[in-house]
Amino acid sequence: MATGKKLILNAFVEMCSGHQSPGLWRHPDDHSHEFNRVEHWIELAKLLEEAKFHGIFIADVLGGYDVYNGDLNAAIRSGAQWPVNEPLAVISAMAAATKSIGFGVTCSTTYEQPYHLARRLSTVDHLTNGRLGWNIVTSYLDSAARNMGFKEQLEHDERYAQAEEYVKVMYKLFESSWRDDAVIFDREKGVYTDPDRVRKISHKGKYFTVPGPHICQPSPQRTPLILQAGTSRAGKKFAAQNAEAIFVSAHAPAVCAKNISEIRDAAEAQFGRDRNNIKVLALVTPILGRTEEEAQSKLAEYRKYASLEGALALFCGWTGIDLGKYGDEEELRHVESNAVRSTVEGYARFSPGTSKWTKHTVAEHVSIGGNGPVLVGTPSQVADGLQIWVDEAGVDGFNIAYALFPQSFKDVIELLLPELRLRGVFWDDYAVLGGTYRENFYRKEGQSGPLDEHVASTYRWKAGFEAKDHIIPE
């Protein structure tokens, strides 16, 4: 590849069957339906660590996809991210079987108190030896809101305003509540922790009141690696200040190139960050063969098992648009709804060979790989496709989704990774064996905590400083 940029590769999964390719659980070689077994996840972690993947990113939702036809039936019947388990629970088991691979876990700022989540994240950062990443989301399904006791979600920008206060509370708990050397473990004096090195954070804000102190001692990273997805106006501002990695999903690099550039511009201009330290990972589903014909044959086979009903459930949940209101043969680019027309036009622009866009056309488009590109071909062809994303969108790596679990990952390991290594764009081993997620993410030994330029570092209560000499930032 022309850039020589070393790619960051994560496996993209969810604690459900199919994930981005609903219905593929029906394929005889797919094992995604075994997600309830802890061995399922341990085996995945061992497989990916041996291949030197940077991390396993576990997506999550707190509700079902009930926008299509106004109910959950399509999602329930097709198994479209339903049922889905809580992801943080399995991280420790995967970590116990591995040494260096990282784990990104999705946790929402909308439906859980920060004090409680900070405890859960710190605990898992301890148990993984600092290999935890937190994917910050504000949630997007009304079904989640209703099950959490609300009539509907907070408005989009208010969810982000709440998230901004939420992460400040988290930084205070993670970084400011305990001094680096608070735990002294002095057996002779009988002092486990020096009380003068632990303090309340005394946070009082619009959304949260958290006196503190944090109930956990500082974990290896203190603040887990901060991951985020969101390209709305509010989402981009939030990412520019907080995100260390940004996940994007679009069918073509041109769709997200502008957003990526704007986030990096804002990070530099408004928050004094090095734009190159914000890493961007794009969703991609590779379907590989030793020949192009073999790869295309795999895709054709996969399409036989894909659930269009499940794809519609996911698409309607992602967009908030109920395509069930439209007829089977209705051209969606001609309907009255501006939201429907603009959304479908976006898909059509990058698939000019499709003459008519009905709800079933949309379903076919997202039934394998979701809202990301499906790269089909030989290792060289797929690597060329990844290069286009690097060149045109400025991404630093990829969240690799599967069609078949775990066979799609095995194909990547056996076929694609040797090609990437041959081109000099994927590492041979972890930069820091047994290191934290952040150390390997930035390839910098000793960088367990956030970079000095990151807002979280301003909260750090370092060893040697008295409480009066380190004021907790607001």
VEXTIMI-560676 format. One line per field, with one value per residue (C-alpha): residue number from 1; residue in one letter; x, y, z. Coordinates in Angstrom, 2 decimals, padded with zeros to 5 digits. Layout:
BEGIN
seq <- [NUM; ...]
type <- [a; ...]
xx <- [X; ...]
yy <- [Y; ...]
zz <- [Z; ...]
end
This chain:
BEGIN
seq <- [1; 2; 3; 4; 5; 6; 7; 8; 9; 10; 11; 12; 13; 14; 15; 16; 17; 18; 19; 20; 21; 22; 23; 24; 25; 26; 27; 28; 29; 30; 31; 32; 33; 34; 35; 36; 37; 38; 39; 40; 41; 42; 43; 44; 45; 46; 47; 48; 49; 50; 51; 52; 53; 54; 55; 56; 57; 58; 59; 60; 61; 62; 63; 64; 65; 66; 67; 68; 69; 70; 71; 72; 73; 74; 75; 76; 77; 78; 79; 80; 81; 82; 83; 84; 85; 86; 87; 88; 89; 90; 91; 92; 93; 94; 95; 96; 97; 98; 99; 100; 101; 102; 103; 104; 105; 106; 107; 108; 109; 110; 111; 112; 113; 114; 115; 116; 117; 118; 119; 120; 121; 122; 123; 124; 125; 126; 127; 128; 129; 130; 131; 132; 133; 134; 135; 136; 137; 138; 139; 140; 141; 142; 143; 144; 145; 146; 147; 148; 149; 150; 151; 152; 153; 154; 155; 156; 157; 158; 159; 160; 161; 162; 163; 164; 165; 166; 167; 168; 169; 170; 171; 172; 173; 174; 175; 176; 177; 178; 179; 180; 181; 182; 183; 184; 185; 186; 187; 188; 189; 190; 191; 192; 193; 194; 195; 196; 197; 198; 199; 200; 201; 202; 203; 204; 205; 206; 207; 208; 209; 210; 211; 212; 213; 214; 215; 216; 217; 218; 219; 220; 221; 222; 223; 224; 225; 226; 227; 228; 229; 230; 231; 232; 233; 234; 235; 236; 237; 238; 239; 240; 241; 242; 243; 244; 245; 246; 247; 248; 249; 250; 251; 252; 253; 254; 255; 256; 257; 258; 259; 260; 261; 262; 263; 264; 265; 266; 267; 268; 269; 270; 271; 272; 273; 274; 275; 276; 277; 278; 279; 280; 281; 282; 283; 284; 285; 286; 287; 288; 289; 290; 291; 292; 293; 294; 295; 296; 297; 298; 299; 300; 301; 302; 303; 304; 305; 306; 307; 308; 309; 310; 311; 312; 313; 314; 315; 316; 317; 318; 319; 320; 321; 322; 323; 324; 325; 326; 327; 328; 329; 330; 331; 332; 333; 334; 335; 336; 337; 338; 339; 340; 341; 342; 343; 344; 345; 346; 347; 348; 349; 350; 351; 352; 353; 354; 355; 356; 357; 358; 359; 360; 361; 362; 363; 364; 365; 366; 367; 368; 369; 370; 371; 372; 373; 374; 375; 376; 377; 378; 379; 380; 381; 382; 383; 384; 385; 386; 387; 388; 389; 390; 391; 392; 393; 394; 395; 396; 397; 398; 399; 400; 401; 402; 403; 404; 405; 406; 407; 408; 409; 410; 411; 412; 413; 414; 415; 416; 417; 418; 419; 420; 421; 422; 423; 424; 425; 426; 427; 428; 429; 430; 431; 432; 433; 434; 435; 436; 437; 438; 439; 440; 441; 442; 443; 444; 445; 446; 447; 448; 449; 450; 451; 452; 453; 454; 455; 456; 457; 458; 459; 460; 461; 462; 463; 464; 465; 466; 467; 468; 469; 470; 471; 472; 473; 474]
type <- [m; a; t; g; k; k; l; i; l; n; a; f; v; e; m; c; s; g; h; q; s; p; g; l; w; r; h; p; d; d; h; s; h; e; f; n; r; v; e; h; w; i; e; l; a; k; l; l; e; e; a; k; f; h; g; i; f; i; a; d; v; l; g; g; y; d; v; y; n; g; d; l; n; a; a; i; r; s; g; a; q; w; p; v; n; e; p; l; a; v; i; s; a; m; a; a; a; t; k; s; i; g; f; g; v; t; c; s; t; t; y; e; q; p; y; h; l; a; r; r; l; s; t; v; d; h; l; t; n; g; r; l; g; w; n; i; v; t; s; y; l; d; s; a; a; r; n; m; g; f; k; e; q; l; e; h; d; e; r; y; a; q; a; e; e; y; v; k; v; m; y; k; l; f; e; s; s; w; r; d; d; a; v; i; f; d; r; e; k; g; v; y; t; d; p; d; r; v; r; k; i; s; h; k; g; k; y; f; t; v; p; g; p; h; i; c; q; p; s; p; q; r; t; p; l; i; l; q; a; g; t; s; r; a; g; k; k; f; a; a; q; n; a; e; a; i; f; v; s; a; h; a; p; a; v; c; a; k; n; i; s; e; i; r; d; a; a; e; a; q; f; g; r; d; r; n; n; i; k; v; l; a; l; v; t; p; i; l; g; r; t; e; e; e; a; q; s; k; l; a; e; y; r; k; y; a; s; l; e; g; a; l; a; l; f; c; g; w; t; g; i; d; l; g; k; y; g; d; e; e; e; l; r; h; v; e; s; n; a; v; r; s; t; v; e; g; y; a; r; f; s; p; g; t; s; k; w; t; k; h; t; v; a; e; h; v; s; i; g; g; n; g; p; v; l; v; g; t; p; s; q; v; a; d; g; l; q; i; w; v; d; e; a; g; v; d; g; f; n; i; a; y; a; l; f; p; q; s; f; k; d; v; i; e; l; l; l; p; e; l; r; l; r; g; v; f; w; d; d; y; a; v; l; g; g; t; y; r; e; n; f; y; r; k; e; g; q; s; g; p; l; d; e; h; v; a; s; t; y; r; w; k; a; g; f; e; a; k; d; h; i; i; p; e]
xx <- [000.00; 001.25; 000.91; 002.81; 000.39; 000.23; -003.43; -005.36; -007.66; -010.50; -013.00; -016.53; -019.02; -022.05; -023.38; -026.06; -026.37; -025.57; -024.83; -024.40; -025.61; -029.04; -030.14; -026.64; -027.04; -028.98; -025.81; -024.52; -020.98; -022.04; -021.61; -022.75; -025.84; -023.51; -023.02; -024.42; -021.42; -018.36; -016.13; -017.44; -015.86; -012.70; -011.98; -012.53; -010.16; -007.43; -007.86; -007.63; -004.75; -002.70; -003.33; -002.33; -005.64; -005.50; -008.84; -012.31; -014.96; -018.30; -021.29; -024.47; -028.04; -030.36; -033.59; -035.06; -035.48; -039.20; -039.52; -040.29; -044.07; -044.19; -043.32; -040.54; -041.85; -039.38; -036.38; -037.58; -038.41; -035.22; -032.84; -031.79; -029.69; -032.30; -031.76; -028.68; -026.60; -024.72; -021.12; -019.04; -019.73; -017.63; -014.53; -012.77; -013.10; -011.54; -008.80; -007.92; -007.17; -005.06; -002.25; -002.24; -005.43; -007.71; -011.46; -013.73; -017.12; -020.19; -021.82; -024.41; -024.29; -028.07; -029.39; -026.80; -025.42; -021.74; -020.71; -021.96; -020.45; -017.10; -016.92; -017.75; -015.21; -012.43; -013.03; -012.72; -009.68; -008.03; -009.03; -007.79; -004.49; -005.53; -006.89; -010.30; -011.77; -015.06; -017.19; -019.26; -022.78; -025.87; -028.25; -030.68; -033.60; -036.89; -037.51; -034.57; -035.94; -039.36; -037.86; -035.80; -038.92; -039.12; -041.87; -039.27; -035.63; -034.19; -033.70; -030.48; -028.54; -029.66; -028.37; -024.99; -025.18; -025.82; -022.94; -020.56; -021.32; -021.23; -017.66; -016.50; -017.84; -016.06; -012.75; -013.09; -013.72; -011.06; -008.33; -008.93; -010.37; -007.28; -003.67; -001.46; 000.29; -002.73; -002.47; 000.63; -000.13; 002.03; 001.77; 003.85; 001.78; -001.47; -002.25; -003.72; -004.56; -003.48; -006.71; -004.98; -004.55; -008.23; -010.81; -014.37; -015.01; -018.06; -019.66; -022.95; -024.25; -027.42; -027.78; -025.68; -024.74; -021.79; -019.96; -017.54; -014.88; -014.46; -014.91; -012.10; -008.39; -006.69; -006.69; -003.79; -005.18; -007.28; -009.44; -010.13; -009.27; -012.05; -013.90; -016.82; -019.09; -021.25; -021.04; -023.87; -022.91; -023.02; -021.36; -018.45; -017.81; -017.91; -015.49; -013.11; -012.59; -012.88; -012.43; -009.16; -010.71; -013.73; -015.81; -017.48; -019.89; -020.79; -020.92; -018.28; -015.34; -016.70; -019.67; -017.56; -014.35; -015.70; -016.87; -013.51; -011.66; -014.00; -013.53; -009.77; -009.87; -011.96; -009.74; -006.74; -008.29; -010.59; -008.95; -005.24; -004.95; -002.74; -005.14; -003.06; -003.73; -007.43; -007.60; -010.52; -011.72; -014.19; -016.68; -015.94; -017.05; -014.46; -015.49; -012.29; -011.34; -008.14; -009.68; -012.26; -014.65; -014.35; -015.09; -018.09; -019.36; -019.19; -021.15; -023.83; -024.11; -024.36; -027.15; -029.27; -029.32; -029.58; -032.82; -034.39; -036.93; -034.10; -032.27; -035.37; -035.70; -032.10; -032.27; -035.49; -034.05; -030.83; -032.65; -035.92; -037.77; -040.54; -040.30; -043.19; -045.49; -044.51; -045.58; -043.33; -042.77; -042.90; -039.95; -038.62; -036.88; -040.32; -042.17; -043.28; -041.00; -037.83; -036.10; -036.82; -035.85; -032.58; -031.57; -032.24; -030.62; -027.49; -027.44; -028.29; -025.46; -022.91; -024.75; -025.55; -026.29; -029.52; -032.38; -035.18; -035.00; -037.80; -037.74; -036.53; -033.68; -032.61; -032.87; -030.68; -028.17; -027.72; -028.47; -024.77; -022.37; -024.97; -024.22; -020.68; -018.92; -018.67; -015.29; -015.36; -012.35; -008.83; -006.58; -004.97; -008.33; -009.64; -006.38; -006.74; -010.27; -008.97; -006.35; -009.06; -010.54; -007.15; -006.44; -009.86; -011.27; -008.08; -008.97; -006.34; -007.84; -010.96; -013.65; -013.99; -017.49; -018.27; -020.70; -019.97; -018.73; -015.87; -015.06; -014.99; -012.29; -010.37; -010.46; -009.08; -006.31; -005.38; -005.75; -005.83; -003.32; -000.40; -001.15; -001.27; 002.00; 003.56; 002.62; 004.09; 000.85; 000.10; 002.37; 003.95; 003.32; 001.98; 004.10; 003.97; 003.52; 001.19; 000.65; -002.48; -004.95; -003.72; -000.05; -000.68; -003.15; -000.57; 002.38; 004.01; 005.26; 004.38; 001.38; -001.20; -003.06; -004.50; -002.04; -000.96; -002.95; -006.18; -008.71; -008.72; -005.04; -005.84; -007.80; -004.90; -003.89; -000.24; 002.01; 003.72; 000.98; -001.07; -004.81; -004.62; -002.08; -004.26; -007.64; -010.21; -011.17; -014.83]
yy <- [000.00; 003.42; 004.96; 002.33; 003.03; 000.15; -000.78; -001.29; -004.31; -005.17; -008.00; -006.58; -008.76; -008.65; -011.12; -012.33; -014.45; -012.99; -009.45; -007.48; -010.35; -011.43; -014.93; -016.29; -018.30; -020.71; -021.58; -025.03; -023.67; -020.74; -020.89; -017.41; -018.90; -020.36; -016.90; -018.08; -020.38; -018.85; -021.22; -019.57; -016.28; -017.75; -019.61; -016.41; -014.43; -017.07; -017.30; -013.55; -013.02; -015.67; -013.70; -010.44; -008.59; -005.39; -005.93; -007.43; -004.75; -005.86; -003.81; -003.69; -002.45; -002.13; -002.68; -004.56; -003.34; -002.61; 000.22; -002.04; -002.57; -001.05; -004.24; -006.67; -009.59; -009.35; -009.08; -011.89; -014.23; -013.67; -013.36; -009.85; -008.85; -010.62; -012.10; -010.16; -010.56; -008.04; -007.78; -006.72; -010.02; -012.13; -009.92; -011.39; -014.93; -013.91; -011.99; -014.98; -017.00; -014.30; -011.84; -008.90; -008.49; -005.60; -005.61; -002.72; -002.88; -000.76; 000.94; 003.70; 007.01; 007.37; 004.60; 003.93; 006.07; 006.98; 005.94; 002.41; 002.13; 003.50; 000.68; -001.94; -000.60; -000.20; -003.75; -005.19; -003.01; -004.56; -008.10; -007.71; -006.08; -002.86; -004.25; -002.58; -000.01; 001.80; 002.47; 005.46; 005.53; 007.54; 004.81; 005.27; 002.87; 004.07; 000.48; 000.81; 004.07; 002.55; -000.41; 001.94; 003.75; 006.60; 007.30; 007.94; 008.84; 012.19; 014.41; 013.67; 016.80; 016.49; 012.92; 014.28; 017.11; 014.48; 012.39; 015.35; 015.69; 011.92; 011.55; 014.42; 012.51; 009.39; 011.23; 012.62; 009.15; 007.39; 010.03; 012.54; 010.56; 008.50; 009.61; 007.32; 006.06; 005.96; 002.23; 001.67; -001.82; -001.37; -004.62; -003.36; -000.23; -001.90; 000.74; -000.49; 002.90; 006.37; 008.29; 011.57; 010.24; 009.47; 012.24; 012.99; 014.42; 016.40; 016.60; 018.50; 019.04; 019.30; 015.54; 013.91; 014.38; 012.20; 013.01; 010.09; 008.96; 006.24; 002.87; 001.21; 001.88; 003.08; 000.39; -000.13; 002.38; 004.36; 005.55; 002.75; 003.46; 005.79; 004.60; 006.39; 006.40; 009.29; 011.78; 014.17; 017.73; 016.95; 013.59; 015.12; 017.69; 014.98; 012.82; 015.71; 016.16; 012.62; 009.87; 008.05; 005.81; 006.59; 003.93; 004.82; 002.81; 003.74; 002.00; 004.24; 006.30; 009.50; 009.33; 009.72; 011.43; 014.92; 013.95; 012.39; 015.49; 017.79; 015.81; 015.96; 019.67; 020.38; 018.22; 020.24; 023.73; 023.52; 020.99; 021.16; 017.54; 016.04; 015.06; 011.93; 010.62; 010.19; 006.83; 006.05; 002.50; 001.72; -001.13; -003.69; -007.25; -009.10; -012.20; -013.84; -016.58; -017.83; -016.79; -014.13; -016.86; -018.62; -015.40; -014.58; -018.12; -017.65; -014.41; -016.06; -018.87; -016.46; -014.54; -017.69; -017.62; -013.87; -012.70; -009.73; -009.45; -009.23; -006.71; -004.51; -004.74; -003.54; -000.83; 000.63; 000.59; 002.31; 005.03; 005.36; 004.95; 002.33; 000.91; -001.40; 001.47; 001.11; -001.43; -004.23; -002.63; 001.04; 003.14; 004.73; 007.57; 008.92; 008.79; 011.91; 011.42; 013.50; 011.25; 008.12; 009.72; 011.19; 007.98; 005.79; 008.29; 007.98; 004.24; 004.60; 007.06; 004.38; 001.55; 003.01; -000.41; -000.72; 000.62; 000.50; 000.93; -000.80; -001.78; -005.22; -003.65; -001.83; -005.07; -006.93; -004.08; -004.34; -008.04; -008.92; -006.55; -004.07; -000.42; -001.06; -002.24; -005.90; -006.44; -009.58; -011.10; -012.40; -011.21; -008.75; -007.38; -006.98; -005.34; -002.92; -002.15; -001.39; 000.88; 002.98; 003.64; 004.59; 006.94; 008.51; 008.64; 008.78; 005.80; 004.07; 000.61; -001.48; -003.10; -006.44; -007.91; -011.51; -013.28; -016.67; -017.04; -017.81; -018.85; -015.27; -014.43; -017.58; -016.52; -013.10; -014.73; -017.31; -015.22; -011.48; -010.96; -012.51; -010.12; -007.13; -008.17; -008.64; -005.03; -003.91; -002.54; -004.96; -005.71; -009.09; -008.96; -006.77; -003.70; -004.38; -008.05; -008.28; -004.54; -002.48; -001.82; 001.77; 000.79; -001.50; 000.88; 003.68; 001.24; 003.02; 001.18; 002.95; 004.77; 003.07; 006.27; 008.82; 010.92; 014.17; 016.14; 014.28; 015.96; 012.99; 013.54; 016.95; 015.11; 012.82; 013.11; 012.20; 010.82; 013.47; 016.09; 017.09; 017.37; 021.16; 021.28; 019.40; 020.98; 018.71; 020.27; 021.08]
zz <- [000.00; -000.92; 002.53; 004.46; 007.34; 009.82; 010.00; 013.23; 012.96; 015.31; 015.05; 015.13; 017.00; 019.25; 021.80; 019.41; 016.26; 012.87; 014.04; 010.78; 008.55; 009.84; 008.88; 008.29; 011.51; 009.26; 007.32; 008.34; 008.91; 011.09; 014.87; 015.84; 017.52; 020.19; 021.72; 025.06; 025.58; 027.27; 025.27; 022.10; 023.18; 024.65; 021.41; 019.42; 021.63; 021.35; 017.57; 017.07; 019.48; 017.70; 014.49; 016.29; 015.96; 017.99; 019.63; 019.77; 019.60; 021.04; 019.93; 021.99; 022.06; 025.04; 023.14; 020.22; 016.64; 016.62; 014.06; 011.06; 010.99; 014.48; 016.36; 017.23; 015.20; 012.32; 014.66; 016.91; 014.06; 012.06; 015.01; 013.99; 017.01; 019.10; 021.60; 022.70; 025.85; 027.99; 026.67; 029.67; 031.44; 029.05; 028.85; 031.88; 030.53; 027.22; 029.00; 031.19; 028.05; 026.37; 027.12; 024.71; 022.68; 023.68; 024.31; 023.35; 025.03; 024.34; 027.35; 027.15; 029.00; 028.91; 031.13; 033.83; 036.62; 036.06; 039.58; 038.90; 035.43; 036.61; 039.14; 036.51; 034.02; 036.57; 037.79; 034.30; 033.52; 036.60; 035.66; 032.06; 033.07; 031.38; 028.12; 028.22; 025.86; 026.43; 023.38; 024.48; 023.03; 023.88; 022.56; 019.69; 020.16; 021.65; 022.77; 025.16; 026.57; 027.20; 029.03; 031.17; 032.36; 029.83; 027.33; 024.63; 024.24; 025.19; 022.17; 020.29; 021.31; 024.92; 025.01; 023.97; 026.51; 029.16; 027.76; 028.04; 031.74; 032.13; 030.84; 033.06; 036.06; 034.81; 034.37; 037.88; 039.31; 037.22; 037.38; 040.22; 043.09; 043.95; 043.79; 041.71; 044.85; 047.17; 047.81; 049.94; 051.33; 054.40; 056.36; 059.28; 059.88; 058.90; 056.29; 053.03; 051.52; 052.67; 053.39; 052.46; 048.92; 048.35; 048.03; 047.08; 043.63; 044.86; 041.44; 041.19; 037.70; 035.64; 035.19; 037.91; 041.55; 042.53; 045.75; 045.45; 046.03; 043.41; 045.06; 043.05; 043.28; 040.07; 037.39; 034.95; 032.43; 034.93; 032.01; 029.51; 025.90; 024.70; 021.61; 019.98; 016.95; 015.89; 013.06; 013.92; 014.80; 018.51; 017.98; 016.08; 018.79; 021.44; 019.45; 018.78; 022.52; 023.86; 021.28; 020.87; 018.23; 016.07; 014.33; 011.04; 008.92; 005.37; 002.02; 000.44; 001.76; 000.22; 002.61; 005.73; 004.52; 005.27; 008.76; 009.60; 008.46; 010.40; 013.62; 013.30; 012.44; 015.53; 017.75; 016.63; 016.63; 019.64; 021.94; 021.10; 020.06; 017.38; 014.60; 013.91; 017.41; 016.67; 014.94; 012.65; 012.00; 009.22; 009.20; 006.48; 005.70; 003.63; 001.66; 000.52; -001.91; -003.44; -006.73; -007.51; -008.63; -005.28; -003.40; -005.59; -005.12; -001.34; -001.58; -003.72; -001.21; 001.72; 000.03; 000.01; 003.80; 004.39; 005.98; 004.18; 006.99; 009.51; 007.34; 007.23; 011.02; 011.40; 008.75; 010.15; 013.67; 012.53; 010.63; 012.55; 009.23; 008.96; 005.45; 006.30; 005.32; 001.67; -000.94; -002.11; -005.53; -004.50; -005.70; -002.52; -004.37; -005.33; -002.01; -000.13; 002.88; 002.59; 005.13; 003.10; -000.21; 001.05; 002.83; -000.19; -002.57; -000.46; -001.04; -004.72; -005.37; -004.61; -006.33; -009.77; -011.30; -009.31; -011.40; -008.83; -005.07; -003.17; 000.48; -000.64; -002.62; 000.54; 002.51; 000.02; 000.19; 003.97; 004.53; 004.47; 006.18; 007.40; 006.70; 005.53; 002.38; 001.46; -000.18; -002.30; -004.02; -003.68; -000.87; -003.27; -004.42; -000.87; 000.23; -002.70; -001.47; 002.01; 000.46; -001.15; 002.28; 003.66; 000.75; 000.27; 003.81; 005.87; 008.05; 010.19; 010.24; 010.16; 012.25; 010.50; 010.56; 009.70; 007.41; 008.99; 012.56; 012.98; 009.39; 008.09; 010.64; 009.74; 006.07; 007.02; 009.06; 006.44; 003.28; 003.96; 006.77; 004.83; 001.96; 004.31; 005.92; 002.49; 001.75; 005.07; 006.49; 009.32; 012.25; 012.95; 016.68; 019.47; 020.10; 023.85; 024.72; 027.69; 027.44; 027.92; 025.12; 024.88; 024.73; 021.78; 020.18; 020.08; 019.83; 022.75; 025.80; 029.03; 027.51; 029.69; 030.55; 028.12; 026.13; 027.79; 025.21; 026.02; 028.28; 030.67; 031.49; 032.99; 035.71; 036.71; 040.38; 040.13; 042.83; 044.94; 044.64; 047.66; 047.14; 047.50; 044.68; 042.24; 041.68; 040.05; 036.71; 036.17]
end
